[in-house]
Amino acid sequence: MRQRIRRAKPFRPNSKNRNVLKDFASMRRTLPLLAKAATSTLLLYFSLRWVNVSTLADRLSRFEPGWIALALILLTVQVAFLAVRWRKIATACGASLPFTPALQLTFIATFFNQVLPSTVGGDGVRIWLFARKGAGWARATYSVLIDRIVGVLALAMIVIACLPWTFDLIHDPIARTFLLVIGFGAIAGAWIFVLIGTRFRQFFDRWNLTRHLSAASQVTASLCGSLHSIGPIIACSIAIHLLTITAAWCCIKAISASATFPQVLFLMPPVLLISTVPVSIAGWGVR
């Protein structure tokens, strides 16, 4: 029996089997995209079914382009703040990233965030372009990962800080519970990420993949341990989210909708935080 096992030829897939494997791999890539598209379509349907078309047409007829121009200016300033924050984080990761290249790469990433079927599609583009500029794959990945975590953490902090006023506008108990879970869950996730490189460093340093995660966590812990480093990063993060809220309010004013700035301030952060959950295409439908 042992001799037969030793003489047995290893399995080599023929052309037919290779095609089946390729089709299966293609299906695995396509199914999540189709699921996200279906989720976006379904959520958009439930949202738009209550829209009064005549009212919408009336508001569009009174469209004020000046407010849209102001929103575009604010979003351009926001990209500059994004570049400043990323530059500071990249420096902490040991990579050199001057402001001008950081601004260029951030503009490119912002574009891909809008056109790719994910709210984090531009992050992959940032990693690729930054690594090609000489930062290396590890440092580029660390900087973008930490930048994303800091952004979500700051957004969760804003959501939790505004909860007393947000609950005055949201009365559904399920929605309130979901906001509590996702808000405190995001903060807990960031805290666990920091613990990976501090308390559980020896465990995560055993394997190559988790070793990189531990290294990124250590950089994050060093940033959190220095007020001189984390202060400007948190300030930039809050400014970024406030600019997003103000730009959204400008778009509302452009169609003469009856929404005040405090309402947008208290409702927009939860919407942005929920849209980070990867269940739709670029947050469409969820938002």
C-alpha positions in Angstrom: 0.0 0.0 0.0 2.8 2.4 0.9 4.6 1.7 -2.4 1.4 2.4 -4.3 1.0 5.7 -2.5 4.6 6.7 -3.3 4.1 5.8 -7.0 0.9 7.7 -7.2 1.2 10.7 -9.5 0.4 14.1 -8.1 -2.8 15.7 -9.3 -2.3 18.1 -12.2 -5.4 19.9 -13.3 -6.1 19.7 -17.0 -7.3 22.6 -19.1 -10.9 21.9 -18.3 -10.2 21.9 -14.6 -8.2 25.1 -14.9 -11.2 26.8 -16.6 -13.5 25.6 -13.8 -11.1 27.0 -11.2 -10.8 30.3 -13.1 -14.6 30.6 -13.3 -14.9 29.9 -9.6 -12.3 32.5 -8.7 -14.1 35.0 -11.0 -17.4 34.2 -9.4 -16.0 34.8 -5.9 -14.9 38.3 -7.0 -18.2 39.0 -8.7 -20.7 37.8 -6.1 -19.7 40.4 -3.4 -20.0 43.2 -6.0 -23.4 41.9 -7.1 -24.5 41.7 -3.5 -23.5 45.3 -2.8 -25.2 46.4 -6.0 -28.4 44.7 -5.0 -28.2 46.2 -1.5 -27.7 49.7 -2.9 -30.5 49.3 -5.4 -32.9 48.0 -2.7 -32.1 50.8 -0.3 -32.3 53.4 -3.0 -35.7 52.0 -4.0 -37.0 52.2 -0.4 -35.7 55.7 -0.1 -36.9 57.1 -3.4 -40.4 55.6 -3.2 -41.4 58.3 -0.7 -40.0 61.1 -2.9 -42.6 63.5 -4.4 -41.4 63.9 -8.0 -43.3 67.2 -8.5 -41.7 68.7 -5.3 -38.3 67.5 -6.4 -38.8 69.1 -9.9 -39.9 72.3 -8.2 -36.8 72.4 -6.0 -34.5 71.7 -8.9 -36.1 74.5 -10.9 -35.0 76.9 -8.1 -31.5 75.5 -8.1 -28.8 78.0 -6.8 -25.4 77.2 -8.3 -23.6 79.5 -5.9 -24.2 77.1 -3.0 -22.8 74.3 -5.0 -19.7 76.4 -5.9 -19.2 77.0 -2.1 -19.6 73.3 -1.4 -16.9 72.5 -4.0 -14.6 75.0 -2.4 -15.1 73.5 1.0 -14.5 70.0 -0.3 -11.3 71.2 -2.0 -10.1 72.6 1.4 -11.1 69.3 2.9 -8.7 67.5 0.6 -5.9 69.8 1.8 -6.7 68.8 5.5 -6.7 65.1 4.4 -3.2 65.6 2.9 -1.9 67.3 6.0 -3.2 64.5 8.3 -1.8 61.7 6.0 1.6 63.5 5.8 1.9 63.6 9.6 1.0 59.9 9.9 3.4 58.9 7.1 6.2 60.8 8.9 5.4 58.8 12.1 5.7 55.6 10.0 9.2 56.6 8.9 8.2 57.6 5.3 9.0 61.0 3.7 5.9 62.6 2.2 6.1 66.3 1.3 2.8 68.3 1.2 2.6 68.7 -2.5 2.8 64.9 -3.4 0.5 64.2 -0.5 -2.1 66.6 -1.9 -1.8 65.1 -5.4 -2.2 61.6 -4.2 -5.1 62.6 -2.0 -6.9 64.2 -4.9 -6.4 61.0 -6.9 -7.6 58.8 -4.1 -10.7 61.0 -3.6 -11.6 60.5 -7.2 -11.3 56.7 -7.0 -13.3 56.7 -3.8 -16.2 58.1 -5.8 -16.0 55.8 -8.8 -14.9 52.5 -7.4 -17.5 50.2 -5.8 -16.2 50.8 -2.2 -15.8 53.7 0.2 -12.2 52.7 0.7 -11.3 52.1 -3.0 -9.1 55.1 -3.0 -7.0 53.8 -0.1 -5.6 51.0 -2.3 -4.7 53.6 -4.9 -2.9 55.7 -2.3 -0.9 52.7 -1.1 0.1 51.7 -4.6 1.1 55.2 -5.7 2.9 56.0 -2.4 4.8 52.8 -2.5 5.9 53.5 -6.1 7.3 56.9 -4.9 9.8 55.1 -2.7 8.0 54.7 0.6 7.8 50.9 0.3 4.8 48.7 0.6 4.9 48.3 4.3 5.2 52.0 5.2 2.7 53.0 2.6 0.2 50.4 3.9 0.8 51.4 7.5 0.2 55.1 6.8 -3.0 54.6 4.9 -4.4 52.1 7.4 -3.7 54.3 10.4 -5.1 57.3 8.5 -8.4 55.4 7.8 -8.6 54.2 11.5 -8.0 57.8 12.8 -10.7 59.2 10.5 -13.3 56.6 11.6 -12.4 57.1 15.2 -12.8 60.9 15.0 -16.1 60.4 13.3 -17.3 58.0 16.0 -16.3 60.5 18.7 -18.4 63.2 17.0 -21.3 60.8 16.7 -21.2 60.0 20.4 -20.7 63.6 21.4 -23.8 64.6 19.5 -26.0 61.7 20.6 -28.1 63.8 23.1 -29.2 66.1 20.2 -29.3 63.3 17.6 -31.8 61.4 19.7 -34.1 64.4 19.7 -34.3 63.9 15.9 -34.3 60.1 15.8 -37.0 58.5 17.8 -36.9 54.9 16.4 -35.5 52.6 19.1 -33.8 50.3 16.6 -32.0 53.2 15.0 -30.9 54.6 18.3 -29.5 51.2 19.4 -27.7 50.8 16.0 -26.1 54.3 16.5 -24.9 53.3 20.0 -23.5 50.0 18.8 -21.7 51.4 15.7 -20.4 54.5 17.6 -19.0 52.7 20.6 -18.1 49.7 18.5 -15.8 51.9 16.3 -14.1 53.3 19.4 -13.7 49.8 20.8 -12.2 48.6 17.5 -9.6 51.4 17.5 -8.7 50.6 21.1 -8.3 46.9 20.3 -6.1 47.8 17.3 -3.8 49.7 19.6 -3.7 46.8 22.1 -2.5 44.5 19.3 0.9 46.2 19.2 1.2 46.8 22.9 -0.4 44.1 25.1 -0.6 41.3 22.5 2.6 42.1 20.6 4.4 38.8 21.2 1.4 36.8 20.0 0.9 38.8 16.8 4.6 38.9 15.9 4.6 35.2 15.3 3.3 35.4 11.7 4.2 37.6 8.8 0.7 39.0 8.1 -0.1 39.7 11.8 3.5 41.0 12.3 2.7 43.9 9.9 -0.6 44.6 11.8 1.4 44.7 15.0 3.9 47.1 13.6 1.1 49.5 12.4 -0.5 49.2 15.8 2.8 50.2 17.5 3.0 53.3 15.3 -0.5 54.2 16.3 0.3 53.7 20.0 3.3 55.9 19.7 1.1 58.6 18.1 -1.5 58.3 20.8 1.3 58.6 23.5 2.4 62.0 22.2 0.0 65.0 22.5 2.3 66.9 20.1 1.7 64.3 17.4 -1.9 63.2 18.0 -3.3 66.7 18.7 -2.9 68.1 15.1 -4.1 64.8 13.6 -7.3 64.8 15.7 -7.8 68.5 14.9 -7.5 67.8 11.2 -9.9 64.9 11.5 -12.6 67.0 13.2 -12.1 69.8 10.6 -12.4 67.2 7.8 -15.8 66.0 9.1 -17.1 69.5 9.8 -16.2 70.5 6.2 -18.1 67.5 4.9 -21.2 68.4 7.0 -21.0 72.1 5.9 -20.7 71.0 2.2 -23.8 68.8 2.6 -25.6 71.8 4.1 -24.6 73.9 1.2 -26.1 71.3 -1.2 -29.3 71.4 0.8 -29.4 75.2 0.6 -28.8 74.9 -3.2 -32.2 73.2 -3.7 -34.0 75.4 -1.0 -34.7 72.4 1.3 -36.0 73.1 4.8 -33.1 71.7 6.8 -31.2 73.8 9.3 -27.4 73.5 9.9 -27.9 72.0 13.4 -30.1 69.2 11.9 -27.4 68.4 9.3 -24.7 68.6 12.0 -26.5 66.1 14.2 -27.7 63.7 11.5 -24.8 63.7 9.0 -22.1 62.1 11.2 -24.2 59.0 12.0 -24.9 58.7 8.3 -21.2 58.9 7.4 -20.3 56.4 10.1 -22.9 53.9 9.0 -21.9 54.3 5.3 -18.4 52.9 6.3 -20.0 49.5 6.7 -19.2 47.7 3.5 -22.6 46.5 2.5 -23.3 48.7 -0.5 -21.5 50.4 -3.4 -19.6 53.5 -2.1 -22.3 53.9 0.6 -25.1 54.5 -2.0 -28.5 53.6 -0.5 -27.1 53.4 3.0 -26.6 57.2 3.1 
